[in-house]
Amino acid sequence: MGCYCSILVALDGSPDARAGLDHAATLACDQHARLIVMTVVPPPRHAVAVGAPTIVTDHESVYAQELRQVINSLPPTVSVESRLLTGRPAKRILEVADECRCDLIVMGFHGHGRLHTALMGSVSATVLRESDRPVLLVRASQATAQAATG
């Protein structure tokens, strides 16, 4: 059976994002959809010359390793593609959703991982406000969130 739609899942290391991935994987299995799982590494704080080559730092390799682990934890029946990008998270999520013609964007309600922003809303509210496709915001259960924060 082929894939009928694409679901973009944005991960940031938070319990909410992981819960979003779990929901998206279930949807993908039920709908024979393709998952596009992405993580956006924040840009370096120092200025970079326009046109300078992109260098993967050790910091980025940690993201890549975690992304691989997440992908490997998905059921083998799920068609999945992964992307590790650098930049402003909301902008990159919207770009990938357009590029891949995704039918749905799934993300955590709050980003409490490494990409956590000071106020709820920065990334998820921007994507929700600016996307021309459906966005599913997912919250982890309280028990899951407490277990993840230790």
N, C-alpha and C positions, 0 to 999 in steps of 0.2 A: 504494500500500500504506500502511496506517495504522500508527501507532505501537502497539506491543504492551506496552511497558514504559517505565519512566523510570529513568535512571541519573543520580545526583547526583555531580558532580565538584567537589571542593573544591580551589581553587588558592591557593597562598601565595607564588608566585614561585620556588619551589625546583625543582631538577632532578627530584627525586622526584615532585613534584606534576605537572610537565610530562609525565613518563613515565606517570603515572596517567591524564592526559588522553588521551595517545596510545592507551593500552590501552582506555579507555572509548570513544573514537571508533571504534576497530575493532569493539568489541562492539556499539556502536550501529548501525553499518553492517550487521553480520552479522544482528542481531536486529530491525532496523527499529525501534530504540528511540529515544526522545527523550532528549537530553542536557540536563541542567540544570547549567550551569557557574557556580559561585559563588566569590566572593572576599569575605572578611570583613575589614573595616578595623577595627583595634583601637580601642576607645573612647579618647577623649581622657583624658589623665592628670588633668586638673582636674575638679572637681565641676561637674555641670550640673544646673540646677534641673529637677525633675520637670515634665513638660509643656512644657519649652522647645522651640522649633522646632529641627529638625535642619538644620544648615548644612553644605553640602558645601564642604570646604576644598580648597586646592590639593593637599594631601597625598592626599585622596580622589580628586581628578581624575586623578592619576597612576595610581591603581589602576584607575579607569574606563577610561583610555586603554589600559592594558596588557590589561585584560579584553577590550576590543574587538579588539585585535590578535590575541589568542589565538583568539577566536571566528572572526575572518576567516581564520585559518590552517587551520580545519577543512574537511574535504571538503564541497562544497556539497550532497551527498546526505544529510548528517546534519541531523536536526531538532534545533535547539538554542535554548535560552533561557538568558539570562544574568541573574545577580543580583549586585548589589554591596550588601552590608549592613554595618552597623556593630554591634559588640558583641563578646561573648566567642565566639571561633571555634567551639569544640565545641558550645556551646549553640545557636548559630545554625545550624550544620550539621544538628543533630538536629531543630530546628524546621522547617527547609525540607524535610528528608526526610519528616517526618510530614505537613506541609502538602501536599506534592506526591505523597504516597503512592509514594515512590520504591521501586523494587525492589532497588536496589543503591546503595551509597555507595562511591565510589572516591576515594582520597586518597594523597598521598605518605607513605612510611614515616617519613621525617624531614622536618621543616620547616626548611630552611636558608635560607629567603627572609626577607623583611621581617617575617614573622610568626613567625620562629623562636623557639622557647621554649628555656629553659636545658636541660631534660632531654627526651630523646626520650620521648614518651609523653604529654605534657600534652594536646595536642589529639587526636592519633590514638588514643592509648590510651583517652581518655575516650569518644570516639565509638565505638570498638570495644566497650568495656565497657557503654555505656549504650544502644546502638542495638538495636532489636528487628528489624532487617533485616540482611542480609549486608553486610559491609564488606570491600572489597578494598584492601589496603595495597600500594603499588607502590614499588619501589626503581629508581632510574635505574641504567643500567649504569655501571661505574666510569669508562669513557672519557667518557661523556656528562657525568657529574658533574664530572670534572676539567676538561673543556672549558668548562663553565658557570662554574666558579669561576676560570678563567683561569690 
